[in-house]
């Protein structure tokens, strides 16, 4: 039995869940509404504030989807109640970030500014303190979407291994290499 799949999900106050006939799970909360389609073989039940996920057999595809859908629903419940936050820092001389509505403008050492359009579900803010690296803060109720947006921003200028310049997550350790002077 899947350890993750059989764990029940308790709903915090202010969070409502509804399961439609077409196996669509809708979670509503103070931070928004999220919808997830569940495989028809997996059964989702709501019993007075406790959500359980069950599978019909021990076949390999059923076992795999059991834990997957339980984790997705748990992430939705946490997202609409608390939300998710990802912070990234820009390491490098002259690297800057500014926001204009749903646009993030980045100066990443290229000859031009990079403009990144964010989805409406993601809130962005940029902070610059003197003597510190600029910080980009992303907030959303959808864990999958915020992770994808953060990965896209990071891919614009990945941290390089010699000086460590680039876009990285706050607290991320970058493996550094010794330069060619170290060989002499």
Residue pairs with C-beta under 8 A, 6 or more apart in sequence:
2 55
2 63
2 66
2 67
2 70
3 67
4 67
4 70
4 71
5 53
5 55
5 63
5 66
5 67
5 69
5 70
6 66
7 70
8 50
8 51
8 52
9 50
9 51
9 52
9 53
9 70
9 73
9 74
9 77
10 49
10 50
10 51
11 17
11 49
11 50
11 51
11 77
12 29
12 77
12 81
14 29
14 30
14 81
15 27
15 28
15 29
15 77
15 80
15 81
16 27
16 28
16 29
17 25
17 26
17 27
17 28
17 46
17 51
17 73
17 77
18 25
18 26
18 28
18 46
19 25
19 26
19 44
19 45
19 46
20 26
22 37
23 37
23 38
23 39
23 40
23 42
23 44
24 35
24 36
24 37
24 38
25 35
25 36
25 37
25 38
25 44
25 73
25 76
26 33
26 34
26 35
27 33
27 34
27 35
27 36
27 73
27 76
27 77
27 79
27 80
28 80
29 77
29 79
29 80
29 81
29 141
30 80
30 81
31 79
31 80
31 81
31 82
31 83
31 141
32 79
32 80
32 121
32 141
32 142
33 80
34 76
34 79
34 80
34 141
34 142
36 69
36 72
36 73
36 76
38 44
38 69
39 65
39 69
41 55
41 56
41 61
41 62
41 65
42 53
42 54
42 55
42 62
42 65
42 66
42 69
43 53
43 54
43 55
43 56
44 51
44 52
44 53
44 69
44 73
45 51
45 52
45 54
51 73
51 77
53 66
53 69
53 70
53 73
54 66
55 62
55 63
55 65
55 66
56 62
75 143
75 144
78 84
78 143
79 140
79 141
79 142
79 143
80 141
83 139
83 140
83 141
84 139
84 140
84 141
84 142
84 143
84 146
85 137
85 138
85 139
86 137
86 138
86 146
86 147
86 150
86 169
87 135
87 136
87 137
87 138
87 169
87 170
88 135
88 136
88 138
88 150
88 153
88 154
88 167
88 168
88 169
88 170
89 133
89 134
89 135
89 136
89 167
89 168
89 169
89 170
90 96
90 97
90 106
90 108
90 133
90 134
90 135
90 136
90 166
90 167
91 133
91 159
91 164
91 165
91 166
91 167
91 168
92 108
92 109
92 157
92 163
92 165
92 166
94 107
94 109
95 106
95 107
95 108
95 109
95 133
95 134
95 165
96 106
96 107
96 128
96 134
97 104
97 105
97 106
97 107
97 126
97 128
97 134
97 135
97 136
98 104
98 105
98 126
99 105
99 124
99 125
99 126
102 117
102 118
102 119
102 120
102 122
102 124
103 115
103 116
103 117
103 118
104 115
104 116
104 118
104 124
104 126
104 136
104 153
105 113
105 114
105 115
105 116
106 113
106 114
106 115
106 116
106 153
106 156
106 167
107 113
107 114
108 114
108 156
108 157
108 166
108 167
109 157
109 165
114 156
116 152
116 153
116 156
118 124
118 149
119 145
119 149
121 140
121 141
121 142
121 145
122 138
122 139
122 140
122 145
122 146
122 149
123 138
123 139
123 140
124 136
124 137
124 138
124 139
125 136
125 137
125 139
126 134
126 135
126 136
126 137
127 134
127 135
127 137
128 134
128 135
135 170
136 153
136 167
138 146
138 149
138 150
139 146
140 146
140 149
150 169
153 167
154 166
154 167
154 168
154 169
156 167
157 165
157 166
157 167
158 166
158 167
159 165
159 166
159 167
159 168
159 172
159 174
160 166
161 174
161 175
161 176
161 177
162 176
162 177
162 179
164 174
164 176
168 174
